[in-house]
């Protein structure tokens, strides 16, 4: 003890070294009995013991022996063993080597959320590297998760879940598809948390946010969210899906990104009627509905990827400037034709073009697909930028398409 050290309670400074130690490993091995059995708010055995791999012959082992001797069972339900933290060169961090990084150095610069996310994104069963470059990648990942939540919350302005929610059966198929993908994510995340596989939680949510949502669903529903009248049922359907997604995302992120999850929760519509913190709620449960949509949409997104490539070629050749200047003609085998035909009215939103036509190809290859890009017919709508042959039909709104005329009339009526 340092010179001048005194008891904070009574001020005494005369201390005697404790000699009543049988064995350090026996003492540590019996800690579960001393701690868990003597506190009314705890229970024996522990849910999990957490330590490094060197403790298999140490604390894990001594605890097991004492538990078997006293209670005829292990004092823990599970053991979680983690690797060592390494620096950028792959050397184990030690104070003696001067390569250790303190949380006190990271948190002021990057925030506690990024440090937590680094821990969660690493497979702790292996040795884990920590460096400025790695932390910057984690920061970028955190930003993408946060931006996903921002998009959802930003487009829920004016949405009251109690008043405006649309039943799943009345949603567009793309909305139901998004919820079916959410279901799959929920199942994976719940299983990963149960198995303490936090890196699986992170990578599952990261892929969901960056690919399923940002690159696909959000990209497709922007037109509906931005151009339809505020209370239009199709727009409310998209908002209903966004609300479900944001709600579930907050709950799934809560054990890792504790501040961010609370922030999402507090900004969800209807938050005043909710429990005060997301940390007082349970993980979401999968509904089990609409899983059958995953196969047809896999084909639709395969078509979308092909079309996006063709659109890029058309831009490079100066045939079109933007995707909305395109008229897409798809020739498909029987399976392709049938699948695309079921979604024909929504394909231009799925592909983010102005016009789409589907032709049954003369081929025995069911999944055959060829794509032709032409310039869209008609004129450009000044409001939504889609091309339509019906721009100018309205004398009141001569520069917009028929869809925007309808939206503007609904807005005038307060719809």
N, C-alpha and C positions, 0 to 999 in steps of 0.2 A: 504494500500500500504506500502511496506517496506520503511524504512528511506532512504533518499537520492534518491528516485525514481524521474526521470525526463523524460519529453517528448523527444523521440528520434529525432523528427523533429526539434523542436525549442529550446530544452533545458529547458523549463519552468518547475518549480517544485511547483507552487501554484495551487492546485486543489480544486474544490468544488464538493461535493457529489450531484448527480442528484436527484432532487425531483419530476420531472415531470413524475411520474408513476401513472397511473390510477389504474391498478391492474395487478399483475404479470401474471395471466392466460390470461387476455385480451391482454396484450402485446405479450405473446408467441403465442396466438391464431391468432393474426394479422400478424405474422411474414411472412406468405406466401405472403401477399400483399406488405409488405415492401421489401422483397427480390426478389420475382419472377417478380413483375410488374415493378420494377425500374431498371431492368438489361436487356438490349437488347438481350443478348445471352441466356436468360432463358425464360420460358413461364409459365403462370398460367393456369390451376392447376398443381400441382406436380404429377409426376407419382406414387410416393409411399412415405408414411410417415413411419419411422422406429423407434420404441421405445419398452420399456418393458410393461408388462401387467398393471402396475400401471397407465399408461397414458390414459387408456380408460376413466377415470374420470378427467384426466388432459389435456394434450396437444391435444390429439386426439379430445376430446370433445369441448374444447374451440376453436380449429381451425374450427371444424364443425359449431359451432354456428356463428362465425364471417363470415365464408364463405357463409353460408345461408343468413345472414343479408345483406351482400354486393353484392354477386353475385348469390344468390338463388341456390347455389350448394356447395357440399363439395370441399375443396381446394386440394383434393387428389383423384387420381383414385383408389388407393388401400392403405390399412393399413397393415403393416407387424409387427406383435407383437412377440417378442422373450422372452424366459424364462431367468432365472438367471444362472450365472456361479457358479458351485459348486466345492468344493475341493474333494479329494479322499474319504473323509468320508461322503460326501453328504451335507456338510454345505455350505451355501451361502458365496461367497467370499466377504470380507469387509476389508478395510485397518485397521479398528479398531480391527479386530480379528487377523490380521497379517497373514491371509491365502490367500491373493490375490497374483496372479502371474502376473507380468508385461511382456508385449511383449519384453521389453528390456532384460529380463532374458532368454526368449525362443529363440529369433532369433539368438543371437551369437552362441548358442549351436546346434540348429537344422535347422536354416534357416527360412526365411519368408515363403517359400513355404509350409513347414510342418505346420506352424501356420495357414496359409490360409486354408490348407486342413482339419485341425481339425475343423475350423469353418464350412466349407462346408459339412463335413461328419456328423456333428451333426444335429439332428432334433431340430432346434432352437425354435419350438413351445412348446417344453418341456424344463425343466431345463437341463443344459448341464454340465457334469462333465469334469474337466480338471486336470490331474495328470501326473506324469512322466510315469507311466505305459501306460496310454491312449495315450500320445504323442508318446511313443515308437511304439505302434500298428499303429498309423497314419504314422509314419516314415517308417515302414515296408510296409504299403500300398502304400506310395509314391514311394518307391523303386521298387515295382512291376509295377506300371504305367510307371516309367522311363525305366525299363528294357525292357518292351514291345516296347516302342518307339526305344530303342537302337537296338533291334533285327531287327526291320523293316528297320531302317536307315542303319544299317550295311550290310544288304543284298541288298541294293539298289546301292551299289558301281558299277559304270560303266553303270548305267541305266539312259537314257535320256528320260524323259516322252514324249517329242515332237517327238523323233525318234523311241523309242522302245516300246511304249505302245501297248498292245494287246487288240483288241475289245472284249467286254464281250462275244459275241457270239462265239468267237474262244478260249475262256478260257476252262480249265478243269472244270468239274462240282463242284469240291471241292472249286475252286476259286470263282465261281459264288455263291456258298453257303455262303462263307465268306462275300461276298458283300451283300447278302440278310440279313445276321445277322447284318451287319453294318447298313443297312437301318432301321432295327427294333430299333437299339440303337439310331440312329439319331432322329427318331420320338419320342422316349421316352425322350431323352435329351432336345429336343426343347420344348416339352410340359412342362417338369419340370422347365426349365428356365423361361418360360412364367408365371408359377405359383409360382415362387420364391422357388421352392422345391430343394434346392441345394444338400441336402443329397441324393435325388433320382438321381441327376446327378452323384454324386460321386459313389454311389453303383452300378449304371448301368454300368458306365465306368470301375469300378474295376472288376465286374463280366465278362464283355466283354474281358478285358485284360487277366485275370487270367484263365478263363475257356474256352471261345470260341477261343481265340487266342493262349495263351501259352500252354494250356493243349491239345488243339485239332489242330487247323489249323497250327500253327507254327511247332508243332511236326510232322505233316504229310508232310509238304512241305520242311522240311530240306533236305531230300534226293534229291529232285529235284533241290534245290538251290545249294547244295554242290557238286553234282556229274555230273549234266548235263553240257554240253558245255555252256560257257557264253551267247552266242546268240541263244541258242536253243529256239524255240518258246514256249515250255512248261515251261522253266525257265523264259522267259520273261513274260509269263502269270502270274506266281506267283509274279514276281516283280511288275507287273502292279497292282495286287490286293494289295500288300503291300504298294505301293505308295498311292493308294486311301485311304487305312486305316490310314496311317500315316498323310496324309493331313487332313482327317476328325478329327482324334484324336487331332491334334494340335488346330484346331478351337474349338472343344468342350471343351477342357481343358482351353482354353485361359482366360475365365472370372475368373477362380479359380487359376490355376497355371500359373501366368502371365509370369514368367521368363522361366519356363520349356517349355511352349508352343512356346515362341519366339525362344528358342534354337532348338526345333524340326523343326520349320519353316525355320530357317536359314540353317539347314543341309539337308533339302529336296533337291533332285536333281532338277535343274532348278530354284533354289531360286533366282539367279541373274535376272531372268525375272519376278519375282513376286513383289508384293507390299512389301515395306520395313519391315513391321511388320504384324504378324498374327492378331494383334488387329485392323488393318484397314480392315479386311475382315469380311464376314458374316458367321454365322453358316452354316454348310453344310445342304443340303436338300436331303431327301431320293429319290432314283430314282424310287421306286415302281416296279422294275423289279425283277423277279426270287423269289418272295415270295413263289411260289409253291414248291420250293426246300426244304422248311423247314420241311415238313412232312416226305418225304423219308429219309432225312438225320437224322431226329430224330430216325428213325428205324435203320439206319446204325450205329449211335453212341450208340444206345442201344446194338446192336450186338458187337460193339467195346468194350464196358464196360464188357460184358460177356466174350469176348475173352481175354481181359487183365487179368481178374481173372483166367481164365484157364491157361494162360501163366505163371502166378505167381505160380500156383500149379505145373506146369511142371518144373519150375526152382527149386522149393523146393524139388521135387522128383528126381532131377539131370537128368531128361530126356533131358533138354536143358540148355545151359548156358545163352544165350541172346535170345531175341525175334526173331532175324534174323536167328536163327538156327531152327525155327519152320516152319512146314507145317501144315496149319490149314484146317480142313475139316468140313464144316458146313452143317448140315441137316436141311432143313427149310420147313415150311408149305407153301402153295401157295403164300401168300402175302410176306412172308420173302424171299422165293426163287425168286419171280419176282423182288422184290426191289433190292436184292443183285446181281442178274444177270445183271441188267442194269448197274451196276458199277463194273462188274467182273474184268475188266482190271486194275482198280484202287484200288481194295480191299487190295492188299498186301501193298500198300503205306498207306492206311487208317489204317490198323491194325499194320503196321510196322513189317511185317514178310516177309519171302522169297517166300512163296508159299501159295495159297488159292484155294480150290476146293469147289464147292457148289453142294449139292445133294437135289433133291426134296423128301421130306419125305412122307411116306404113313400115312397121318393123316388128319383129318377134321379141325384141329386147324390151322387157317390161319397164325397166328403169331408164330407158334411153331418154336423152334430153339434148336438144340443140337450141341455141339462143341467137336471135337476130335483134340488133338494135337499130331503130330508125328514129328520126326526129319526131317528136310528138305532134299530133294534129292540133289545130286551133291556135288560140292566143293565150298569152300568159296572164293569169289572174294576179292583179296587183296586191291582193291581200294574202293569199296562201302560196303564190308563186307556182302553183300547178298549172298545166296547160289543159285547156278545154275548148271544145268546139262551140260551147254555149256561152262563152264570155261575150257580153254585150246584149244578151237577151232581155235583161232588165233595164228599162229606161231610167229607173231610179238609181240603180247601181250599175252603170254601163261598163265598168272596168273590172268587174269581178265575176267569178264563175258561179254556176247555179248553186253549188254547195255553200259558198260564202254569202250569197244572197239570202239563203234560208237562215244561216247563222245570224246575219245582221238583223233580219226581221224578228228572230227570236229574242235577240238582245234588246231591240226596241220595245218589245212586249214585256221585258223584265224577266225573261226565261233564262 
